[in-house]
């Protein structure tokens, strides 16, 4: 069962995350990784679209950082886009914005245009 919308086009994997509601599944990171890994040889850039994610907990933050590190090791680019203000603030407080590219909802247009999404 797919949990997210996944589109692969021109070596760009665009994953639109779905809101799980109040409770984030324990295996959230595994679900995301299992949806991305089959395409790992088919893309150079991974774009995580977070427009449907109104909050983030430590489990999700760890998942995104680990995913970013794995993409880096595989010489892939990863960008989080359409990050809502509340989640962006958490990313800023935890310095995740210093580690990986994170774009707010207002600043995502350039990424969408660059990759023709």
VEXTOR-23812 format. One record per residue (C-alpha): x, y, z; residue in three letters. Coordinates in Angstrom, 2 decimals. Layout:
<recs>
<rec x="X" y="Y" z="Z" aa="ala"/>
...
</recs>
This chain:
<recs>
<rec x="0.00" y="0.00" z="0.00" aa="unk"/>
<rec x="1.42" y="3.37" z="-1.02" aa="unk"/>
<rec x="1.30" y="6.05" z="1.62" aa="unk"/>
<rec x="2.50" y="8.94" z="-0.49" aa="unk"/>
<rec x="2.10" y="10.21" z="-4.05" aa="unk"/>
<rec x="5.27" y="9.42" z="-5.99" aa="unk"/>
<rec x="6.14" y="10.78" z="-9.42" aa="unk"/>
<rec x="9.36" y="10.13" z="-11.31" aa="unk"/>
<rec x="10.18" y="12.44" z="-14.21" aa="unk"/>
<rec x="13.48" y="13.58" z="-15.74" aa="unk"/>
<rec x="15.60" y="11.93" z="-13.01" aa="unk"/>
<rec x="13.60" y="13.76" z="-10.31" aa="unk"/>
<rec x="11.61" y="11.76" z="-7.76" aa="unk"/>
<rec x="8.83" y="13.96" z="-6.37" aa="unk"/>
<rec x="7.21" y="12.51" z="-3.24" aa="unk"/>
<rec x="4.16" y="14.27" z="-1.84" aa="unk"/>
<rec x="3.76" y="13.17" z="1.76" aa="unk"/>
<rec x="0.31" y="12.33" z="3.05" aa="unk"/>
<rec x="-0.86" y="13.52" z="6.45" aa="unk"/>
<rec x="-1.24" y="10.55" z="8.78" aa="unk"/>
<rec x="-3.43" y="12.54" z="11.13" aa="unk"/>
<rec x="-2.85" y="12.72" z="14.85" aa="unk"/>
<rec x="-0.72" y="9.58" z="15.20" aa="unk"/>
<rec x="2.42" y="9.10" z="13.10" aa="unk"/>
<rec x="2.95" y="5.37" z="12.52" aa="unk"/>
<rec x="5.87" y="3.79" z="14.40" aa="unk"/>
<rec x="7.21" y="2.55" z="11.07" aa="unk"/>
<rec x="6.87" y="5.93" z="9.31" aa="unk"/>
<rec x="10.50" y="6.09" z="8.25" aa="unk"/>
<rec x="10.46" y="2.50" z="7.00" aa="unk"/>
<rec x="7.33" y="3.22" z="4.96" aa="unk"/>
<rec x="8.94" y="6.26" z="3.35" aa="unk"/>
<rec x="12.26" y="4.51" z="2.73" aa="unk"/>
<rec x="10.50" y="1.48" z="1.23" aa="unk"/>
<rec x="8.68" y="3.72" z="-1.22" aa="unk"/>
<rec x="11.83" y="5.60" z="-2.25" aa="unk"/>
<rec x="14.44" y="2.82" z="-2.36" aa="unk"/>
<rec x="13.01" y="0.94" z="-5.38" aa="unk"/>
<rec x="13.61" y="4.10" z="-7.45" aa="unk"/>
<rec x="17.09" y="4.93" z="-6.11" aa="unk"/>
<rec x="18.87" y="4.22" z="-9.41" aa="unk"/>
<rec x="16.29" y="6.14" z="-11.42" aa="unk"/>
<rec x="16.69" y="9.61" z="-9.92" aa="unk"/>
<rec x="19.35" y="12.21" z="-9.12" aa="unk"/>
<rec x="17.13" y="14.54" z="-7.09" aa="unk"/>
<rec x="14.60" y="13.67" z="-4.40" aa="unk"/>
<rec x="11.99" y="16.32" z="-3.68" aa="unk"/>
<rec x="9.95" y="15.77" z="-0.53" aa="unk"/>
<rec x="6.75" y="17.82" z="-0.77" aa="unk"/>
<rec x="5.49" y="18.48" z="2.76" aa="unk"/>
<rec x="2.42" y="20.58" z="1.91" aa="unk"/>
<rec x="0.15" y="18.09" z="3.72" aa="unk"/>
<rec x="2.26" y="17.85" z="6.89" aa="unk"/>
<rec x="1.01" y="20.30" z="9.56" aa="unk"/>
<rec x="3.41" y="19.17" z="12.33" aa="unk"/>
<rec x="6.59" y="17.17" z="12.89" aa="unk"/>
<rec x="7.79" y="15.17" z="15.85" aa="unk"/>
<rec x="11.27" y="13.90" z="16.68" aa="unk"/>
<rec x="10.59" y="10.65" z="14.84" aa="unk"/>
<rec x="9.86" y="12.52" z="11.61" aa="unk"/>
<rec x="12.81" y="14.86" z="12.04" aa="unk"/>
<rec x="15.16" y="11.93" z="12.52" aa="unk"/>
<rec x="13.68" y="10.23" z="9.50" aa="unk"/>
<rec x="14.28" y="13.24" z="7.23" aa="unk"/>
<rec x="17.85" y="13.73" z="8.48" aa="unk"/>
<rec x="18.66" y="10.02" z="8.01" aa="unk"/>
<rec x="17.08" y="10.05" z="4.57" aa="unk"/>
<rec x="19.11" y="13.14" z="3.67" aa="unk"/>
<rec x="22.34" y="11.47" z="4.85" aa="unk"/>
<rec x="21.53" y="8.35" z="2.83" aa="unk"/>
<rec x="20.81" y="10.43" z="-0.26" aa="unk"/>
<rec x="24.09" y="12.29" z="0.26" aa="unk"/>
<rec x="26.02" y="8.99" z="0.48" aa="unk"/>
<rec x="24.37" y="7.89" z="-2.77" aa="unk"/>
<rec x="25.36" y="11.22" z="-4.41" aa="unk"/>
<rec x="21.71" y="12.28" z="-4.65" aa="unk"/>
<rec x="20.23" y="15.68" z="-3.92" aa="unk"/>
<rec x="17.30" y="15.99" z="-1.50" aa="unk"/>
<rec x="15.12" y="19.05" z="-0.96" aa="unk"/>
<rec x="12.09" y="19.47" z="1.32" aa="unk"/>
<rec x="9.56" y="21.88" z="-0.17" aa="unk"/>
<rec x="6.22" y="23.43" z="0.80" aa="unk"/>
<rec x="7.08" y="23.20" z="4.48" aa="unk"/>
<rec x="4.36" y="24.77" z="6.59" aa="unk"/>
<rec x="5.38" y="27.53" z="9.04" aa="unk"/>
<rec x="4.96" y="25.43" z="12.18" aa="unk"/>
<rec x="7.13" y="22.63" z="10.78" aa="unk"/>
<rec x="9.64" y="25.10" z="9.33" aa="unk"/>
<rec x="10.03" y="26.65" z="12.78" aa="unk"/>
<rec x="10.84" y="23.21" z="14.25" aa="unk"/>
<rec x="13.36" y="22.63" z="11.44" aa="unk"/>
<rec x="14.96" y="25.99" z="12.25" aa="unk"/>
<rec x="15.05" y="25.47" z="16.03" aa="unk"/>
<rec x="16.70" y="22.05" z="15.58" aa="unk"/>
<rec x="19.13" y="23.46" z="12.97" aa="unk"/>
<rec x="17.95" y="21.00" z="10.32" aa="unk"/>
<rec x="17.85" y="23.94" z="7.92" aa="unk"/>
<rec x="21.64" y="24.12" z="8.36" aa="unk"/>
<rec x="22.03" y="20.49" z="7.28" aa="unk"/>
<rec x="19.65" y="20.14" z="4.35" aa="unk"/>
<rec x="17.69" y="22.34" z="1.94" aa="unk"/>
<rec x="14.26" y="23.21" z="3.34" aa="unk"/>
<rec x="11.88" y="25.56" z="1.52" aa="unk"/>
<rec x="8.81" y="27.15" z="3.04" aa="unk"/>
<rec x="5.52" y="27.18" z="1.17" aa="unk"/>
<rec x="6.32" y="30.73" z="0.02" aa="unk"/>
<rec x="9.84" y="29.85" z="-1.17" aa="unk"/>
<rec x="9.15" y="26.59" z="-3.01" aa="unk"/>
<rec x="8.15" y="28.09" z="-6.35" aa="unk"/>
<rec x="11.75" y="28.30" z="-7.61" aa="unk"/>
<rec x="12.30" y="24.59" z="-6.92" aa="unk"/>
<rec x="9.03" y="23.65" z="-8.62" aa="unk"/>
<rec x="9.98" y="25.72" z="-11.67" aa="unk"/>
<rec x="13.58" y="24.47" z="-11.79" aa="unk"/>
<rec x="12.45" y="20.84" z="-11.90" aa="unk"/>
<rec x="9.29" y="21.47" z="-13.95" aa="unk"/>
<rec x="6.95" y="20.15" z="-11.26" aa="unk"/>
</recs>
